[in-house]
Amino acid sequence: AQPGGAEPVPAQPMRDLVWGKLNFLHTTDTHGWHGGHLQEPQYSADWGDYVSFAEHMRKKADKDGVDLLLVDTGDRVEGNGLYDGSHPKGKYYYDIYREQDVDIICTGNHELYIASTADAEHQLTVPNFKENYVASNLDYIDPKSGERMPLAQRYRKFQTKNQKLDIVAFGFLFDFTGNANNTVVQPVRETVREQWFQDAIREEADVFVVIGHVGVRMPEFKTIFNAIRKQNPLTPILFFGGHVHIRDAISYDSRSFAVASGRYFETIGWMSVDGELARTALSQDDADAGFSFHRRYIDNNLLGLQHHTGLDAATFPTEHGRNVSAFITKAREALDLDYAFGCAPKTLWMSRSPYPGDNSIYSWLEKEVLPDVATNPDRNDMPRLVIVNTGAIRFDIFKGAFTRDTTYIVSPFLSAMTHIPDVPYRMARKVIELLNTAGKIMESAPMDNRFMATPEQLAIHESILYEAPVLSDSFLDAAQQKPLGGGSVVDGGRPRLTEGYTTRDDIGLDGDDTVHAPVNFYVVPNCVQAEVEFPSDGEPETVDLVFLDFIAPWVLMALRLLGGEYSGEDVQLYVEGTFTDLMAGWIEKNWPRHC
Ligand SMILES: Nc1ccn([C@@H]2O[C@H](COP(=O)(O)O)[C@@H](O)[C@H]2O)c(=O)n1
């Protein structure tokens, strides 16, 4: 864990890991949080702690004659000062990340939004994980020669260390279309028809492993599953997904299992499979070959990691892990990530508190920030509607210091505020409604309105509310739980639970390694809007329609549906600088400097 970070959480009821013959640790959507969550004790372990953890877990696997593989399913960048806070971005991150021995790794959409990020992936992460990086449906275009080539090998065939199991592994990205023009993402339904893929699924394999920056309930995984299963009726197929930022698990059939392991390095996913894995021992008669699958969502809590290894503060850190933690500390210092722009007077939530509401980060934006930062000296007396997509905000703001790090945590994107001047108000006022309707305003999938909201909102469609989100016996009843740290902290004879994930997936309620008190999740709209400089009575004839450049395609489409013939050429810059910088500037000006 990092100096200055929250102390890890003791005395939580824990569910142990169930080991099998083949075991996996999974990270996804870490978004640069490799220094851990400094303000949240239950997620404050860092990448160095994960290095130590994996070393101990590999040793245990070796001792027991089973196998352990590490996988990572992309979106490692954008969303934390450790990546975004340097020039060029990722100055330290690439060297920190490579210290973990990841066995199978693929790309997320965030590695591809900006051409220079994709270049860095090609020049740094792919060679760092040469034999392990898999890019089944992703090509890179060389900037000098213009040559188009697979970003990495299309698939990986290898044998596990201890049992010599033959693994055939793929690495996919969902059908993403927002990539910069130096990469090409092939739709998954086309990839599975490629000859190389058809040959790969005919390779001799004991287990197929499909890792992907794909939600486990997205159609892309189903397409891959169907293609492999058609050719291999008996072979276990294991899926590791991501992108939608939630903990989730689903079984596609009795020999396949899929796990998604959350977001922001809050979670280290665990999957194990037991049963007769050697293909030579399988026959059509074995209904399920005795396969059993387990999953756990391990909180990235240092004491929890120690618990799972049976070690303590003195014996847990390995030399390698310690060095990685120290390197992160140096990088954070060099980037001055703890520099405070101001002190947040209260916590502002994305989805834990209702919108609109006093504790909603979006209401704060609408009421306080947008009217102040969406200003253009040439048009300041013009009434304007200022629209921001809720996905532009990536994390809650906690009461206390708002630092350089927090800036990138809350809003890592380089989006700018643009506008279309003098839009008839009768048309402009209806845009927000169209952007927020659940359906699509265009038929094709890339224009799905919900892509303007956060990935979590994409996956969860209804608010999940608990009557008294404090203690619940149903969470305490789960099998195998044992208090961590001796369970000395009790409340009425029961452990006092910290708030956190209480995951319900297709397998049940016992996925989380730590028993938490549940937290509410409120659905929020795709976009929010501030009305600025409106006349005190009556309606304006025309307004400036101001919005983040990221949502320009949706805004233009909405206007078109309302009868307004606008195109990209009508969209002009409204304010210099990124939305992130404007927000940080507002905080510097309006919140007290020190807490
Ligand atoms: N310039 C951008 C880029 C992305 N977004 C939001 O992020 C969502 C994608 O997030 P993942 O972590 O799942 O890849 C996207 O749907 C947008 O909501 C943005 O606002 N601005």
The ligand as an ORCA input file, in Angstrom:
! r2SCAN-3c Opt
* xyz 0 1
  N     -13.790     11.109    -24.318
  C     -14.603     10.260    -23.652
  C     -14.422      8.880    -23.690
  C     -15.285      8.069    -22.986
  N     -16.292      8.614    -22.275
  C     -17.201      7.777    -21.465
  O     -16.552      6.579    -21.081
  C     -17.350      5.470    -21.481
  C     -16.477      4.299    -21.819
  O     -15.872      3.886    -20.658
  P     -15.171      2.460    -20.521
  O     -14.328      2.542    -19.325
  O     -16.202      1.443    -20.446
  O     -14.484      2.217    -21.766
  C     -18.160      5.961    -22.664
  O     -19.303      5.186    -22.841
  C     -18.453      7.379    -22.213
  O     -19.519      7.373    -21.328
  C     -16.469      9.981    -22.250
  O     -17.410     10.494    -21.596
  N     -15.618     10.779    -22.951
*
